């Protein structure tokens, strides 16, 4: 089957991964380090660009003798995420909200937003959006395809805050509108790395991502590794801040009010 350009429509899932202060994803077996959910209504990216220098010089007679304009530079993206309902783990991860626990471990009954005026900025997060690929040319015989969805990668996001009103009304449900900033990530790794990726344990792999024979990170049970390759990693680390690839399926499990479980990992 020949490759066909994706036609991205809708937004079907979001995954958020905690990064350390250097932008490296936490080990896949760190509890509460990843969430995958569908409780959102919108993700919007607005480019943040710096205009190129505009150089104009005239002679004494008023004629232009030097004229040059540099190219604009993409610095990053302003990102907006609108979440439906009150997805508590997402608020905790992006806003450093404090979760209020119920009677059963792992259950939550609410949250408290942090007092941010004097608080330190939270560590960055990786955010991924999975959209549907409307190009049916990706489907092969039997209706199966390896490019059913498009995985959009925001390699390094930070500065998340609420930027919409919290409206309690008769007709409309409550939504949380959050805004943040997306920039490149020279230390990027996949959220769910495949076996060829070196371990996150110090000394488990060279800084440039070259495998050293050490086994890759262990993933939680029932989690499928991302299809990013070492070549993709090098390109994303050198570029960014947004990348995308076509994939065959949405991340699983999708749970709007739970972290991805790691307790039963082998």
TIROBA-952316 format. One record per residue (C-alpha): residue in three letters; y, z, x. Coordinates in nm, 3 decimals. Last residue first. Layout:
N
<numi resn="ALA" v="Y" w="Z" u="X"/>
...
% end
This chain:
266
<numi resn="UNK" v="-0.706" w="3.503" u="0.652"/>
<numi resn="UNK" v="-0.412" w="3.545" u="0.418"/>
<numi resn="UNK" v="-0.477" w="3.773" u="0.123"/>
<numi resn="UNK" v="-0.152" w="3.974" u="0.153"/>
<numi resn="UNK" v="0.076" w="3.668" u="0.191"/>
<numi resn="UNK" v="0.218" w="3.626" u="-0.158"/>
<numi resn="UNK" v="0.500" w="3.378" u="-0.214"/>
<numi resn="UNK" v="0.783" w="3.588" u="-0.355"/>
<numi resn="UNK" v="0.804" w="3.644" u="-0.729"/>
<numi resn="UNK" v="1.040" w="3.588" u="-1.021"/>
<numi resn="UNK" v="1.052" w="3.212" u="-1.075"/>
<numi resn="UNK" v="0.700" w="3.143" u="-0.952"/>
<numi resn="UNK" v="0.598" w="2.797" u="-0.833"/>
<numi resn="UNK" v="0.269" w="2.828" u="-0.643"/>
<numi resn="UNK" v="0.254" w="2.565" u="-0.506"/>
<numi resn="UNK" v="0.496" w="2.319" u="-0.353"/>
<numi resn="UNK" v="0.532" w="1.994" u="-0.544"/>
<numi resn="UNK" v="0.296" w="1.710" u="-0.465"/>
<numi resn="UNK" v="0.250" w="1.381" u="-0.280"/>
<numi resn="UNK" v="0.550" w="1.388" u="-0.048"/>
<numi resn="UNK" v="0.841" w="1.159" u="0.038"/>
<numi resn="UNK" v="1.072" w="1.271" u="0.317"/>
<numi resn="UNK" v="1.422" w="1.411" u="0.344"/>
<numi resn="UNK" v="1.677" w="1.537" u="0.595"/>
<numi resn="UNK" v="2.013" w="1.714" u="0.566"/>
<numi resn="UNK" v="2.199" w="1.893" u="0.848"/>
<numi resn="UNK" v="2.079" w="1.709" u="1.038"/>
<numi resn="UNK" v="2.045" w="1.564" u="1.381"/>
<numi resn="UNK" v="1.885" w="1.673" u="1.707"/>
<numi resn="UNK" v="1.668" w="1.943" u="1.550"/>
<numi resn="UNK" v="1.584" w="1.708" u="1.265"/>
<numi resn="UNK" v="1.478" w="1.425" u="1.498"/>
<numi resn="UNK" v="1.267" w="1.654" u="1.718"/>
<numi resn="UNK" v="1.099" w="1.807" u="1.415"/>
<numi resn="UNK" v="1.025" w="1.467" u="1.265"/>
<numi resn="UNK" v="0.850" w="1.366" u="1.587"/>
<numi resn="UNK" v="0.651" w="1.690" u="1.575"/>
<numi resn="UNK" v="0.544" w="1.593" u="1.223"/>
<numi resn="UNK" v="0.658" w="1.707" u="0.878"/>
<numi resn="UNK" v="0.373" w="1.699" u="0.625"/>
<numi resn="UNK" v="0.414" w="2.057" u="0.507"/>
<numi resn="UNK" v="0.106" w="2.276" u="0.522"/>
<numi resn="UNK" v="-0.074" w="2.354" u="0.197"/>
<numi resn="UNK" v="-0.078" w="2.716" u="0.078"/>
<numi resn="UNK" v="-0.391" w="2.834" u="-0.106"/>
<numi resn="UNK" v="-0.431" w="3.135" u="0.126"/>
<numi resn="UNK" v="-0.128" w="3.226" u="0.334"/>
<numi resn="UNK" v="-0.069" w="3.016" u="0.645"/>
<numi resn="UNK" v="-0.177" w="3.104" u="0.999"/>
<numi resn="UNK" v="0.066" w="2.976" u="1.262"/>
<numi resn="UNK" v="-0.056" w="2.713" u="1.506"/>
<numi resn="UNK" v="-0.331" w="2.783" u="1.757"/>
<numi resn="UNK" v="-0.224" w="2.793" u="2.120"/>
<numi resn="UNK" v="-0.309" w="2.474" u="2.309"/>
<numi resn="UNK" v="0.043" w="2.443" u="2.445"/>
<numi resn="UNK" v="0.195" w="2.223" u="2.176"/>
<numi resn="UNK" v="0.539" w="2.083" u="2.267"/>
<numi resn="UNK" v="0.803" w="2.221" u="2.032"/>
<numi resn="UNK" v="1.096" w="2.205" u="2.273"/>
<numi resn="UNK" v="1.090" w="2.582" u="2.315"/>
<numi resn="UNK" v="0.731" w="2.565" u="2.448"/>
<numi resn="UNK" v="0.470" w="2.730" u="2.232"/>
<numi resn="UNK" v="0.300" w="3.064" u="2.170"/>
<numi resn="UNK" v="0.504" w="3.251" u="2.428"/>
<numi resn="UNK" v="0.684" w="3.451" u="2.164"/>
<numi resn="UNK" v="0.480" w="3.430" u="1.839"/>
<numi resn="UNK" v="0.606" w="3.141" u="1.625"/>
<numi resn="UNK" v="0.288" w="2.952" u="1.712"/>
<numi resn="UNK" v="0.300" w="2.590" u="1.818"/>
<numi resn="UNK" v="0.295" w="2.310" u="1.560"/>
<numi resn="UNK" v="-0.016" w="2.090" u="1.558"/>
<numi resn="UNK" v="-0.183" w="2.303" u="1.290"/>
<numi resn="UNK" v="0.074" w="2.222" u="1.023"/>
<numi resn="UNK" v="0.388" w="2.426" u="0.964"/>
<numi resn="UNK" v="0.472" w="2.579" u="0.623"/>
<numi resn="UNK" v="0.850" w="2.639" u="0.644"/>
<numi resn="UNK" v="0.884" w="2.359" u="0.896"/>
<numi resn="UNK" v="1.060" w="2.444" u="1.224"/>
<numi resn="UNK" v="1.431" w="2.407" u="1.306"/>
<numi resn="UNK" v="1.588" w="2.547" u="1.622"/>
<numi resn="UNK" v="1.871" w="2.289" u="1.658"/>
<numi resn="UNK" v="1.974" w="2.353" u="1.295"/>
<numi resn="UNK" v="2.250" w="2.138" u="1.146"/>
<numi resn="UNK" v="2.485" w="2.275" u="0.881"/>
<numi resn="UNK" v="2.481" w="2.361" u="0.512"/>
<numi resn="UNK" v="2.732" w="2.595" u="0.345"/>
<numi resn="UNK" v="2.700" w="2.813" u="0.040"/>
<numi resn="UNK" v="2.786" w="2.831" u="-0.329"/>
<numi resn="UNK" v="2.607" w="3.015" u="-0.607"/>
<numi resn="UNK" v="2.625" w="2.956" u="-0.983"/>
<numi resn="UNK" v="2.415" w="3.208" u="-1.177"/>
<numi resn="UNK" v="2.336" w="3.108" u="-1.535"/>
<numi resn="UNK" v="2.336" w="3.308" u="-1.859"/>
<numi resn="UNK" v="2.221" w="3.126" u="-2.170"/>
<numi resn="UNK" v="2.472" w="2.947" u="-2.392"/>
<numi resn="UNK" v="2.540" w="2.976" u="-2.764"/>
<numi resn="UNK" v="2.633" w="3.337" u="-2.841"/>
<numi resn="UNK" v="2.794" w="3.413" u="-2.509"/>
<numi resn="UNK" v="2.751" w="3.620" u="-2.195"/>
<numi resn="UNK" v="2.921" w="3.426" u="-1.914"/>
<numi resn="UNK" v="2.881" w="3.516" u="-1.550"/>
<numi resn="UNK" v="3.166" w="3.310" u="-1.410"/>
<numi resn="UNK" v="3.089" w="3.082" u="-1.119"/>
<numi resn="UNK" v="3.128" w="3.117" u="-0.741"/>
<numi resn="UNK" v="2.861" w="3.371" u="-0.649"/>
<numi resn="UNK" v="2.822" w="3.385" u="-0.272"/>
<numi resn="UNK" v="2.613" w="3.222" u="0.000"/>
<numi resn="UNK" v="2.769" w="3.201" u="0.346"/>
<numi resn="UNK" v="2.468" w="3.032" u="0.509"/>
<numi resn="UNK" v="2.237" w="2.732" u="0.494"/>
<numi resn="UNK" v="2.036" w="2.580" u="0.780"/>
<numi resn="UNK" v="1.790" w="2.290" u="0.749"/>
<numi resn="UNK" v="1.878" w="2.164" u="0.403"/>
<numi resn="UNK" v="1.559" w="1.962" u="0.348"/>
<numi resn="UNK" v="1.508" w="1.728" u="0.053"/>
<numi resn="UNK" v="1.142" w="1.669" u="-0.036"/>
<numi resn="UNK" v="1.105" w="1.356" u="-0.250"/>
<numi resn="UNK" v="0.818" w="1.344" u="-0.499"/>
<numi resn="UNK" v="0.538" w="1.105" u="-0.596"/>
<numi resn="UNK" v="0.518" w="0.957" u="-0.247"/>
<numi resn="UNK" v="0.147" w="0.980" u="-0.161"/>
<numi resn="UNK" v="0.039" w="0.804" u="-0.476"/>
<numi resn="UNK" v="-0.234" w="0.802" u="-0.739"/>
<numi resn="UNK" v="-0.227" w="0.591" u="-1.054"/>
<numi resn="UNK" v="-0.584" w="0.469" u="-1.012"/>
<numi resn="UNK" v="-0.489" w="0.202" u="-0.763"/>
<numi resn="UNK" v="-0.167" w="0.293" u="-0.587"/>
<numi resn="UNK" v="0.155" w="0.456" u="-0.699"/>
<numi resn="UNK" v="0.455" w="0.424" u="-0.465"/>
<numi resn="UNK" v="0.568" w="0.113" u="-0.656"/>
<numi resn="UNK" v="0.644" w="0.347" u="-0.944"/>
<numi resn="UNK" v="0.987" w="0.422" u="-0.797"/>
<numi resn="UNK" v="1.105" w="0.721" u="-1.001"/>
<numi resn="UNK" v="1.040" w="0.970" u="-0.720"/>
<numi resn="UNK" v="1.085" w="1.320" u="-0.863"/>
<numi resn="UNK" v="1.290" w="1.579" u="-0.679"/>
<numi resn="UNK" v="1.193" w="1.865" u="-0.450"/>
<numi resn="UNK" v="1.478" w="2.072" u="-0.309"/>
<numi resn="UNK" v="1.450" w="2.266" u="0.017"/>
<numi resn="UNK" v="1.668" w="2.553" u="0.134"/>
<numi resn="UNK" v="1.649" w="2.712" u="0.478"/>
<numi resn="UNK" v="1.822" w="3.050" u="0.496"/>
<numi resn="UNK" v="2.076" w="3.204" u="0.732"/>
<numi resn="UNK" v="2.090" w="3.579" u="0.809"/>
<numi resn="UNK" v="2.314" w="3.780" u="0.579"/>
<numi resn="UNK" v="2.682" w="3.828" u="0.672"/>
<numi resn="UNK" v="2.771" w="4.185" u="0.760"/>
<numi resn="UNK" v="2.914" w="4.398" u="0.481"/>
<numi resn="UNK" v="3.279" w="4.502" u="0.452"/>
<numi resn="UNK" v="3.384" w="4.295" u="0.153"/>
<numi resn="UNK" v="3.025" w="4.223" u="0.050"/>
<numi resn="UNK" v="2.934" w="4.512" u="-0.175"/>
<numi resn="UNK" v="2.583" w="4.392" u="-0.246"/>
<numi resn="UNK" v="2.472" w="4.285" u="-0.593"/>
<numi resn="UNK" v="2.233" w="4.528" u="-0.762"/>
<numi resn="UNK" v="1.904" w="4.405" u="-0.906"/>
<numi resn="UNK" v="1.671" w="4.434" u="-1.201"/>
<numi resn="UNK" v="1.329" w="4.534" u="-1.331"/>
<numi resn="UNK" v="1.116" w="4.410" u="-1.046"/>
<numi resn="UNK" v="0.739" w="4.407" u="-1.015"/>
<numi resn="UNK" v="0.580" w="4.397" u="-0.669"/>
<numi resn="UNK" v="0.446" w="4.751" u="-0.694"/>
<numi resn="UNK" v="0.409" w="4.850" u="-1.062"/>
<numi resn="UNK" v="0.655" w="5.105" u="-1.209"/>
<numi resn="UNK" v="0.951" w="4.873" u="-1.175"/>
<numi resn="UNK" v="1.156" w="4.805" u="-0.864"/>
<numi resn="UNK" v="1.531" w="4.749" u="-0.850"/>
<numi resn="UNK" v="1.612" w="4.470" u="-0.608"/>
<numi resn="UNK" v="1.911" w="4.504" u="-0.376"/>
<numi resn="UNK" v="2.111" w="4.182" u="-0.354"/>
<numi resn="UNK" v="2.132" w="4.024" u="-0.009"/>
<numi resn="UNK" v="2.306" w="3.723" u="-0.166"/>
<numi resn="UNK" v="2.068" w="3.438" u="-0.080"/>
<numi resn="UNK" v="1.737" w="3.624" u="-0.048"/>
<numi resn="UNK" v="1.800" w="3.894" u="-0.310"/>
<numi resn="UNK" v="1.942" w="3.648" u="-0.561"/>
<numi resn="UNK" v="1.643" w="3.420" u="-0.510"/>
<numi resn="UNK" v="1.403" w="3.714" u="-0.550"/>
<numi resn="UNK" v="1.570" w="3.809" u="-0.883"/>
<numi resn="UNK" v="1.560" w="3.476" u="-1.066"/>
<numi resn="UNK" v="1.807" w="3.566" u="-1.344"/>
<numi resn="UNK" v="1.797" w="3.290" u="-1.604"/>
<numi resn="UNK" v="1.888" w="2.943" u="-1.487"/>
<numi resn="UNK" v="2.008" w="2.898" u="-1.131"/>
<numi resn="UNK" v="2.301" w="2.682" u="-1.029"/>
<numi resn="UNK" v="2.302" w="2.599" u="-0.657"/>
<numi resn="UNK" v="2.616" w="2.464" u="-0.493"/>
<numi resn="UNK" v="2.624" w="2.330" u="-0.139"/>
<numi resn="UNK" v="2.923" w="2.256" u="0.084"/>
<numi resn="UNK" v="2.795" w="2.012" u="0.342"/>
<numi resn="UNK" v="2.822" w="1.981" u="0.717"/>
<numi resn="UNK" v="3.062" w="1.866" u="0.989"/>
<numi resn="UNK" v="3.049" w="1.491" u="0.920"/>
<numi resn="UNK" v="3.299" w="1.328" u="1.154"/>
<numi resn="UNK" v="3.555" w="1.066" u="1.055"/>
<numi resn="UNK" v="3.590" w="0.766" u="1.292"/>
<numi resn="UNK" v="3.891" w="0.742" u="1.520"/>
<numi resn="UNK" v="4.198" w="0.538" u="1.426"/>
<numi resn="UNK" v="4.384" w="0.326" u="1.677"/>
<numi resn="UNK" v="4.718" w="0.145" u="1.688"/>
<numi resn="UNK" v="4.936" w="0.102" u="1.994"/>
<numi resn="UNK" v="5.233" w="-0.138" u="2.007"/>
<numi resn="UNK" v="5.368" w="-0.097" u="1.657"/>
<numi resn="UNK" v="5.718" w="-0.248" u="1.643"/>
<numi resn="UNK" v="6.012" w="-0.019" u="1.581"/>
<numi resn="UNK" v="6.244" w="-0.178" u="1.835"/>
<numi resn="UNK" v="6.210" w="0.111" u="2.077"/>
<numi resn="UNK" v="5.835" w="0.064" u="2.081"/>
<numi resn="UNK" v="5.601" w="0.216" u="1.828"/>
<numi resn="UNK" v="5.296" w="0.431" u="1.876"/>
<numi resn="UNK" v="5.023" w="0.501" u="1.618"/>
<numi resn="UNK" v="4.714" w="0.715" u="1.673"/>
<numi resn="UNK" v="4.523" w="0.841" u="1.367"/>
<numi resn="UNK" v="4.272" w="1.102" u="1.480"/>
<numi resn="UNK" v="3.949" w="1.096" u="1.281"/>
<numi resn="UNK" v="3.924" w="1.290" u="0.957"/>
<numi resn="UNK" v="3.697" w="1.592" u="0.959"/>
<numi resn="UNK" v="3.424" w="1.587" u="0.699"/>
<numi resn="UNK" v="3.262" w="1.841" u="0.469"/>
<numi resn="UNK" v="3.028" w="1.648" u="0.240"/>
<numi resn="UNK" v="2.961" w="1.788" u="-0.109"/>
<numi resn="UNK" v="2.600" w="1.873" u="-0.194"/>
<numi resn="UNK" v="2.505" w="1.972" u="-0.550"/>
<numi resn="UNK" v="2.191" w="2.151" u="-0.669"/>
<numi resn="UNK" v="2.160" w="2.190" u="-1.045"/>
<numi resn="UNK" v="1.960" w="2.348" u="-1.326"/>
<numi resn="UNK" v="1.749" w="2.608" u="-1.153"/>
<numi resn="UNK" v="1.445" w="2.814" u="-1.242"/>
<numi resn="UNK" v="1.182" w="2.589" u="-1.076"/>
<numi resn="UNK" v="1.065" w="2.828" u="-0.804"/>
<numi resn="UNK" v="0.924" w="2.864" u="-0.454"/>
<numi resn="UNK" v="1.009" w="3.179" u="-0.259"/>
<numi resn="UNK" v="0.957" w="3.259" u="0.108"/>
<numi resn="UNK" v="0.994" w="3.556" u="0.346"/>
<numi resn="UNK" v="0.888" w="3.830" u="0.103"/>
<numi resn="UNK" v="0.603" w="3.941" u="0.332"/>
<numi resn="UNK" v="0.592" w="3.793" u="0.685"/>
<numi resn="UNK" v="0.275" w="3.582" u="0.702"/>
<numi resn="UNK" v="0.457" w="3.249" u="0.735"/>
<numi resn="UNK" v="0.637" w="3.375" u="1.049"/>
<numi resn="UNK" v="1.013" w="3.380" u="0.992"/>
<numi resn="UNK" v="1.186" w="3.045" u="1.008"/>
<numi resn="UNK" v="1.400" w="2.988" u="1.321"/>
<numi resn="UNK" v="1.778" w="2.966" u="1.263"/>
<numi resn="UNK" v="1.884" w="3.182" u="1.559"/>
<numi resn="UNK" v="1.970" w="3.485" u="1.341"/>
<numi resn="UNK" v="1.624" w="3.466" u="1.185"/>
<numi resn="UNK" v="1.551" w="3.229" u="0.901"/>
<numi resn="UNK" v="1.427" w="3.319" u="0.552"/>
<numi resn="UNK" v="1.279" w="3.032" u="0.354"/>
<numi resn="UNK" v="1.395" w="2.908" u="0.013"/>
<numi resn="UNK" v="1.195" w="2.654" u="-0.187"/>
<numi resn="UNK" v="1.335" w="2.472" u="-0.488"/>
<numi resn="UNK" v="1.145" w="2.274" u="-0.751"/>
<numi resn="UNK" v="1.169" w="1.985" u="-0.999"/>
<numi resn="UNK" v="1.516" w="1.840" u="-0.954"/>
<numi resn="UNK" v="1.575" w="1.519" u="-1.144"/>
<numi resn="UNK" v="1.568" w="1.168" u="-1.005"/>
<numi resn="UNK" v="1.521" w="1.026" u="-0.655"/>
<numi resn="UNK" v="1.433" w="0.660" u="-0.622"/>
<numi resn="UNK" v="1.220" w="0.636" u="-0.309"/>
<numi resn="UNK" v="1.211" w="0.321" u="-0.096"/>
<numi resn="UNK" v="0.869" w="0.154" u="-0.107"/>
<numi resn="UNK" v="0.613" w="0.156" u="0.173"/>
<numi resn="UNK" v="0.339" w="-0.103" u="0.143"/>
<numi resn="UNK" v="0.000" w="0.000" u="0.000"/>
% end
